[in-house]
Amino acid sequence: MTPTIALSGIHKRFGANEVLKGVSLEAREGEVISIIGASGSGKSTLLRCIPLLETPEAGSIAIGGETVRMRSKGGRAAPADAHQVNRLRASLGFVFQNFNLWAHMTVLQNVIEAPVHVQKRPRAEAIAEAEALLEKVGLAEKRDAYPAQLSGGQQQRTAIARALAMRPRALLFDEPTSALDPELVGEVLRVIRDLAAEGRTMLIVTHEMAFAADVSTRAIFLHDGQIEEQGPPARIFNAPTSDRTRAFIARHLNR
């Protein structure tokens, strides 16, 4: 089976700081992959490289078996075909830490904006699907509210509905609960848990260790820009083979 996402030898630096040092991974249809690790280990940068929100200096990225074409521009790697990048990017749903909703649009308008203007779908069809998605994430009654009128948890659930509205091949979550007050974390995790139960392909950068252990089909521990260890959550969280992984898990699960 062709992987939904395939990364090979990804390198990324910011100035003198090499953040990713040759990371390779594959995500197949229906997999839920949690990416864990200490702050600064490269987790969010790795996730942002998948839709080319960050451009790696070396390595290859393929979405649904289609490899992103790259070229050298001024001595730096750059996408060779902007139309290809936009098309592949539209096949991925990205949920950011800080929601990134359009403040001047209602919840419903936020959800239908990309399906109507990027995918050119009929407005009535987009509205009907958006209403069903808002029902799914528990926000049907907030369809006409503006982001400023929502709690952080409600804003993040709106962002998830917006990502789903693009009918993505895979969902990418970058620390989806890190900007939330503790009492609002559970409502967002419940939505992600339901999506996992549906068989959605998802990559989740998270610091919620108990959640990652419960919801994932595979866990990846990133250390200093490299994959230190990966495998089934039962092994990674209960019997890691790496000393670094063991110390990290013990510290974050209070073991």
N, C-alpha and C positions, 0 to 999 in steps of 0.2 A: 504494500500500500504506500502510495506517495505521501510523504509527510506534509501536514498542513503548513508547518514552518520548519525550515532547515537552515541553521547557521553553521558555518564552517570557518574556523580559524579567525574569529573576529578580534581585531585589535583596534583600540581606540585610546587616544591620548588627548589631554588638554595641556598644551604647553609642554613642560618637561614631565608632567605626571601621566604615566601610562596607566590608564584606568582598567582597560581590558587587555588581557595578554594571551590571545589565541583561544577564545572560548568557542566551543562547538556544542550544539545541542539540536535535537529534533523534537517536535511536538506533533503527535499523530492525532487523527480525528477522535474526539471524545476524551482526550487526555486532559487532566487538570494538574498542571505543574506549578508547585510553589517554589519560589526562588527566595532563599533566606540567606542571611549573612549579616555581619556587622555593618554599621554605617561606614560608607566609603569603600565598600568591597566591590562596587561596580554594578550592583543589582539594577538600579533604575537606568543607568546608562545602557546596560545590555538590553533592557526592555525597549528603550527609546531607539535603539539601532534597528529594531525589527521593521518599523514603518518608516525608517530613514528620517526620524526626527533628529537623530544624531547620525552623522556619516562616519562609518569606520574607515580607518586608514588602510586596513587590509582585511581579507576574508570575503566570504560570499554569503548572500542572503537569498533564499528562495521561498516564495509563497505559493502554495498549491502546485509545486513542481516547476514554477517559472522563476528563473534566476534574475535578480536585479542586475541590469547591465551597468557597468561602471567604466569610468575613464579617468585619465589624469588631467587635472586642470590646475595650472600654476604649481605643479609639483605635489598637488594634493588630490586624493581620490574624490570623485564626485559622480553622481548618477549621470549616465549617458543619455537618458531619455526621461524627461520630466513627466511626459504623459503616462509612461509605464509606471513611474513611482506613484503618481496620483491615482491611477487605476488600482494598483495593488494596495495602496494605503486605504482606499475606500473599502477594501475587502476585510479590513481589520477594525475592530472596535476598541478604542483606547479610552480607558477611564483614568483620569489624572487624580493626583492627590488633592488638588484644590478646585475641583468641580469644573471650572472653565465654562460655566454657562454664560449665555448672552444676557446681560442684565436688563436690556431694554425689551426682551421678549418674554412672553408668558411661558409656563412650563410646556404647554402643547406646542407653541411655536418653536421652542428649542428642539423638541423631539422631531418635528416634521421638516425642519429647515434643510438638513442635508438630503434626505430622501427626495424632496421636491426639487431643490436647486442643484444638487450634485448628481443624483441618480435619475433625475427628470421623471419621477413617477407622478401619476395623477394625484392632485392635491387631496381629492376625496378619499382615495385609497390610502394615502399617507396618514390622513387624519384618523381613519378607522383603525389602522394598525397601531397608531400612536395611542389611541384611547385604550386598546387592548393591552398594550405594554404598560401604560400607567396603572391599569388595573392590576397587572401582574406584580408590579413593584409597590403596590399599596398607595398610589397617589391619584386615583381617579378623581377625587374631589378637589384636587389642587390644579387641575388642568389650566385654569384661568389665572392662577396666582403668578406673581413675578418672583424671581430668585430671592430678592431681598425679604420677601414675606415668608420664606421657608427656613426651617432649621437646617443645620449642616447635614444631618442624616437625610433629610428630604431632598436637599440639593444633590447629594451624591446618588440617591436613588433615581432622581431625574436624569443625571448624567449616565447612569447605567441604561435607562430606557432609551436615551438618545443614541447610545452605542448600539443597542439591539436593533434600533429602527433601520440601521444600515444593512441588516441581514448579514452580519460578518461571518467569515470563515472561522475566525478565532477572536476571543476577547482578551485584551491585555490590561491588567489592573496594576497600577503603580501605587503601592501603599494606599489602598482606597479608604482606609480608616484613620490614617495618621493625622488628618486635620480635624477630626471629630472629637467632641467631648465624650468622655468614657461612657456616659449613659446612652449615647446615640450609636455606638459601635455595633451593637447587637442587631439593630434593624437592617444595617447594610450587609452584615455578614449573613443574615438569614436569606437575603435576596441572592447573594452569590452562591450560597449553599443550594438553593433551589435550582439555580442555573446549572450547577455541577450535576445535580440529580437528573437533569434533562439530557445530559450527555454532551453539553457544550464543550468545545475546545477552549481551554483557558490557560493563560500564564499569569500567575499572581505573585508580584513582589509584595511581601508582607512581613510585619514583625509580630503578627498574631500567631504564635507558635502552636497553641492548642488547636486553633482553627485550621491551620495548614496541615497538621497531623491528621485531622479528621476528614478534611474535604479532598485532599490531593490523591491522585493516582501515582504521582512521583514527586519527590522533593529533591531540590538541588541546593547544596550549600556552597556559596561563592565566598572565596577568601582571597583578598589581594588580587582581584582581577582574574582569577582562575577558578574553575570548578574543582573544589577540594574533594567533594564526595556527592554522589547522587544515587538514588534508588527508591524502593518502596518506602512510604512514610513509616510503616511499622518498624523497619530496620533503621532508617535514618534517625528517628526520634527515640527509639528504644535501645538500639544496639549499634550505634555508629562505629565504624572501624577506624576513622581518623581521630587523632587526639584533639585536633582543632575543632572538629565537629562536635565531639563529645563535650568539650569545655563550653562551646557556644550553647548547645542544647541544655546543659546543666544550668548555665547562668540564666537562660531565658525561660526555662520551665521550673525553676526553683528546685532542682533535684540535687 
